[in-house]
Amino acid sequence: MLDKYEVCLFTRELSSLTKDYCTCTDPLTKERVYQQKELLREVLRLHYHSEF
């Protein structure tokens, strides 16, 4: 289970990566950013799902 601080950090990082993804032109970097975004989304989804 994540604490509130970790959730805040992950959410902020996801937001930052989403902005970076739109401006990225290098295919390899874009793929890495996409994978990081998906991983963070999954971690946050699992966190919120486990609270209920």
N, CA, C and O atoms as a GROMACS GRO file, in nm:
protein
  208
    1MET      N    1   0.084  -0.118   0.000
    1MET     CA    2   0.000   0.000   0.000
    1MET      C    3   0.089   0.124   0.000
    1MET      O    4   0.189   0.131   0.071
    2LEU      N    5   0.051   0.220  -0.079
    2LEU     CA    6   0.127   0.344  -0.088
    2LEU      C    7   0.077   0.444   0.015
    2LEU      O    8  -0.041   0.446   0.050
    3ASP      N    9   0.169   0.526   0.063
    3ASP     CA   10   0.123   0.633   0.151
    3ASP      C   11   0.085   0.755   0.065
    3ASP      O   12   0.107   0.755  -0.056
    4LYS      N   13   0.031   0.856   0.128
    4LYS     CA   14  -0.017   0.973   0.054
    4LYS      C   15   0.095   1.043  -0.021
    4LYS      O   16   0.075   1.092  -0.132
    5TYR      N   17   0.212   1.048   0.038
    5TYR     CA   18   0.328   1.112  -0.025
    5TYR      C   19   0.365   1.038  -0.154
    5TYR      O   20   0.389   1.102  -0.257
    6GLU      N   21   0.370   0.907  -0.150
    6GLU     CA   22   0.404   0.829  -0.268
    6GLU      C   23   0.300   0.846  -0.378
    6GLU      O   24   0.334   0.858  -0.496
    7VAL      N   25   0.175   0.847  -0.341
    7VAL     CA   26   0.068   0.868  -0.439
    7VAL      C   27   0.085   1.004  -0.506
    7VAL      O   28   0.071   1.017  -0.627
    8CYS      N   29   0.114   1.104  -0.426
    8CYS     CA   30   0.136   1.238  -0.480
    8CYS      C   31   0.254   1.240  -0.577
    8CYS      O   32   0.245   1.298  -0.685
    9LEU      N   33   0.364   1.177  -0.538
    9LEU     CA   34   0.482   1.173  -0.626
    9LEU      C   35   0.453   1.098  -0.756
    9LEU      O   36   0.489   1.145  -0.864
   10PHE      N   37   0.388   0.984  -0.745
   10PHE     CA   38   0.357   0.906  -0.864
   10PHE      C   39   0.261   0.982  -0.956
   10PHE      O   40   0.277   0.979  -1.078
   11THR      N   41   0.164   1.048  -0.899
   11THR     CA   42   0.069   1.125  -0.978
   11THR      C   43   0.139   1.240  -1.049
   11THR      O   44   0.114   1.267  -1.167
   12ARG      N   45   0.226   1.308  -0.978
   12ARG     CA   46   0.301   1.420  -1.038
   12ARG      C   47   0.392   1.370  -1.149
   12ARG      O   48   0.402   1.432  -1.255
   13GLU      N   49   0.459   1.259  -1.126
   13GLU     CA   50   0.547   1.201  -1.228
   13GLU      C   51   0.467   1.158  -1.351
   13GLU      O   52   0.512   1.178  -1.464
   14LEU      N   53   0.352   1.101  -1.330
   14LEU     CA   54   0.267   1.061  -1.442
   14LEU      C   55   0.226   1.183  -1.523
   14LEU      O   56   0.226   1.178  -1.647
   15SER      N   57   0.191   1.289  -1.458
   15SER     CA   58   0.154   1.413  -1.527
   15SER      C   59   0.272   1.467  -1.607
   15SER      O   60   0.256   1.508  -1.722
   16SER      N   61   0.389   1.466  -1.548
   16SER     CA   62   0.509   1.513  -1.617
   16SER      C   63   0.541   1.427  -1.738
   16SER      O   64   0.573   1.479  -1.845
   17LEU      N   65   0.532   1.297  -1.722
   17LEU     CA   66   0.560   1.207  -1.834
   17LEU      C   67   0.458   1.224  -1.946
   17LEU      O   68   0.493   1.213  -2.064
   18THR      N   69   0.335   1.251  -1.911
   18THR     CA   70   0.232   1.272  -2.012
   18THR      C   71   0.265   1.395  -2.096
   18THR      O   72   0.248   1.393  -2.218
   19LYS      N   73   0.312   1.499  -2.032
   19LYS     CA   74   0.353   1.620  -2.106
   19LYS      C   75   0.474   1.591  -2.194
   19LYS      O   76   0.478   1.633  -2.310
   20ASP      N   77   0.572   1.518  -2.139
   20ASP     CA   78   0.692   1.485  -2.216
   20ASP      C   79   0.660   1.398  -2.336
   20ASP      O   80   0.721   1.412  -2.442
   21TYR      N   81   0.566   1.308  -2.320
   21TYR     CA   82   0.532   1.214  -2.427
   21TYR      C   83   0.484   1.289  -2.551
   21TYR      O   84   0.519   1.252  -2.663
   22CYS      N   85   0.407   1.392  -2.533
   22CYS     CA   86   0.351   1.469  -2.645
   22CYS      C   87   0.459   1.541  -2.725
   22CYS      O   88   0.445   1.561  -2.846
   23THR      N   89   0.567   1.579  -2.658
   23THR     CA   90   0.671   1.658  -2.726
   23THR      C   91   0.790   1.574  -2.771
   23THR      O   92   0.879   1.624  -2.840
   24CYS      N   93   0.793   1.449  -2.733
   24CYS     CA   94   0.906   1.363  -2.765
   24CYS      C   95   0.904   1.324  -2.913
   24CYS      O   96   0.800   1.288  -2.968
   25THR      N   97   1.022   1.331  -2.976
   25THR     CA   98   1.031   1.294  -3.117
   25THR      C   99   1.114   1.168  -3.141
   25THR      O  100   1.101   1.103  -3.245
   26ASP      N  101   1.198   1.132  -3.046
   26ASP     CA  102   1.281   1.013  -3.059
   26ASP      C  103   1.197   0.888  -3.027
   26ASP      O  104   1.141   0.878  -2.918
   27PRO      N  105   1.187   0.794  -3.121
   27PRO     CA  106   1.102   0.676  -3.100
   27PRO      C  107   1.139   0.592  -2.978
   27PRO      O  108   1.050   0.545  -2.906
   28LEU      N  109   1.268   0.572  -2.952
   28LEU     CA  110   1.308   0.491  -2.837
   28LEU      C  111   1.274   0.560  -2.705
   28LEU      O  112   1.225   0.497  -2.611
   29THR      N  113   1.300   0.688  -2.698
   29THR     CA  114   1.266   0.764  -2.578
   29THR      C  115   1.116   0.767  -2.558
   29THR      O  116   1.066   0.754  -2.446
   30LYS      N  117   1.044   0.784  -2.666
   30LYS     CA  118   0.898   0.788  -2.657
   30LYS      C  119   0.844   0.655  -2.605
   30LYS      O  120   0.750   0.653  -2.526
   31GLU      N  121   0.902   0.545  -2.649
   31GLU     CA  122   0.859   0.414  -2.601
   31GLU      C  123   0.888   0.398  -2.452
   31GLU      O  124   0.806   0.345  -2.378
   32ARG      N  125   1.005   0.444  -2.408
   32ARG     CA  126   1.039   0.436  -2.265
   32ARG      C  127   0.944   0.520  -2.181
   32ARG      O  128   0.900   0.477  -2.074
   33VAL      N  129   0.913   0.639  -2.229
   33VAL     CA  130   0.820   0.726  -2.158
   33VAL      C  131   0.683   0.660  -2.151
   33VAL      O  132   0.617   0.663  -2.047
   34TYR      N  133   0.641   0.602  -2.260
   34TYR     CA  134   0.511   0.533  -2.263
   34TYR      C  135   0.509   0.418  -2.161
   34TYR      O  136   0.411   0.403  -2.088
   35GLN      N  137   0.614   0.339  -2.157
   35GLN     CA  138   0.621   0.228  -2.062
   35GLN      C  139   0.618   0.277  -1.917
   35GLN      O  140   0.554   0.216  -1.832
   36GLN      N  141   0.688   0.386  -1.889
   36GLN     CA  142   0.688   0.443  -1.754
   36GLN      C  143   0.548   0.493  -1.717
   36GLN      O  144   0.502   0.474  -1.605
   37LYS      N  145   0.481   0.556  -1.813
   37LYS     CA  146   0.345   0.604  -1.789
   37LYS      C  147   0.253   0.488  -1.756
   37LYS      O  148   0.174   0.495  -1.661
   38GLU      N  149   0.262   0.381  -1.833
   38GLU     CA  150   0.176   0.266  -1.810
   38GLU      C  151   0.204   0.200  -1.675
   38GLU      O  152   0.111   0.158  -1.606
   39LEU      N  153   0.330   0.192  -1.639
   39LEU     CA  154   0.365   0.134  -1.510
   39LEU      C  155   0.308   0.218  -1.396
   39LEU      O  156   0.250   0.164  -1.302
   40LEU      N  157   0.323   0.348  -1.403
   40LEU     CA  158   0.269   0.436  -1.299
   40LEU      C  159   0.117   0.428  -1.293
   40LEU      O  160   0.059   0.426  -1.185
   41ARG      N  161   0.054   0.424  -1.408
   41ARG     CA  162  -0.092   0.410  -1.410
   41ARG      C  163  -0.137   0.281  -1.341
   41ARG      O  164  -0.233   0.280  -1.264
   42GLU      N  165  -0.066   0.175  -1.368
   42GLU     CA  166  -0.101   0.047  -1.309
   42GLU      C  167  -0.080   0.048  -1.157
   42GLU      O  168  -0.164  -0.003  -1.082
   43VAL      N  169   0.031   0.104  -1.112
   43VAL     CA  170   0.057   0.113  -0.969
   43VAL      C  171  -0.052   0.194  -0.901
   43VAL      O  172  -0.104   0.154  -0.796
   44LEU      N  173  -0.088   0.308  -0.959
   44LEU     CA  174  -0.193   0.391  -0.900
   44LEU      C  175  -0.329   0.322  -0.905
   44LEU      O  176  -0.408   0.331  -0.811
   45ARG      N  177  -0.356   0.253  -1.014
   45ARG     CA  178  -0.483   0.180  -1.025
   45ARG      C  179  -0.493   0.073  -0.917
   45ARG      O  180  -0.596   0.059  -0.851
   46LEU      N  181  -0.386  -0.002  -0.899
   46LEU     CA  182  -0.385  -0.104  -0.796
   46LEU      C  183  -0.399  -0.045  -0.656
   46LEU      O  184  -0.467  -0.100  -0.570
   47HIS      N  185  -0.334   0.067  -0.636
   47HIS     CA  186  -0.345   0.134  -0.507
   47HIS      C  187  -0.489   0.174  -0.478
   47HIS      O  188  -0.542   0.145  -0.371
   48TYR      N  189  -0.552   0.240  -0.572
   48TYR     CA  190  -0.689   0.286  -0.549
   48TYR      C  191  -0.787   0.168  -0.541
   48TYR      O  192  -0.885   0.174  -0.467
   49HIS      N  193  -0.760   0.065  -0.617
   49HIS     CA  194  -0.846  -0.053  -0.614
   49HIS      C  195  -0.838  -0.126  -0.479
   49HIS      O  196  -0.938  -0.179  -0.431
   50SER      N  197  -0.719  -0.128  -0.420
   50SER     CA  198  -0.700  -0.199  -0.294
   50SER      C  199  -0.758  -0.124  -0.174
   50SER      O  200  -0.774  -0.182  -0.066
   51GLU      N  201  -0.789   0.003  -0.190
   51GLU     CA  202  -0.845   0.081  -0.080
   51GLU      C  203  -0.989   0.045  -0.051
   51GLU      O  204  -1.039   0.070   0.059
   52PHE      N  205  -1.056  -0.013  -0.147
   52PHE     CA  206  -1.200  -0.038  -0.129
   52PHE      C  207  -1.229  -0.178  -0.085
   52PHE      O  208  -1.345  -0.213  -0.066
   0.00000   0.00000   0.00000
